Amino acid sequence: MAQWSFLTNHARVLLCIAHDPDARLRDIATTLGITERSAYGIVNDLADDGYVVKERDGRRNRYQIQHHLPLRERASRERTIGDLLGVLVDTNTRNGNRKRAAKAARTSDAASR
């Protein structure tokens, strides 16, 4: 049976970034089952076209999605990236993941003291 998806890898990377703006390329690649090189290329495509802004934070990158930009498809140009993410990303889950990650970091810091 052929493997396929309703979403392109570009959309899937965008979703990973929406869930975790601090995600490393390695984490994105592992989550999506693609190579780090592919993840790097896709993130650069998204950044080059202005959909994602990369900000350096120490040795890591932090990504910011430009929600106001229109989708690239001609039939969907009246819709924005934010509209798409609003449908595909559960903001309650995203906020819950951040809270769990922050709690885990605090627990780890306390344990190392």
Summary of the structure (lengths in Angstrom):
residues: 113
radius of gyration: 15.6
end to end distance: 52.1
largest distance: 56.0
contacts: 270
relative contact order: 0.13
helix: 58%
strand: 12%
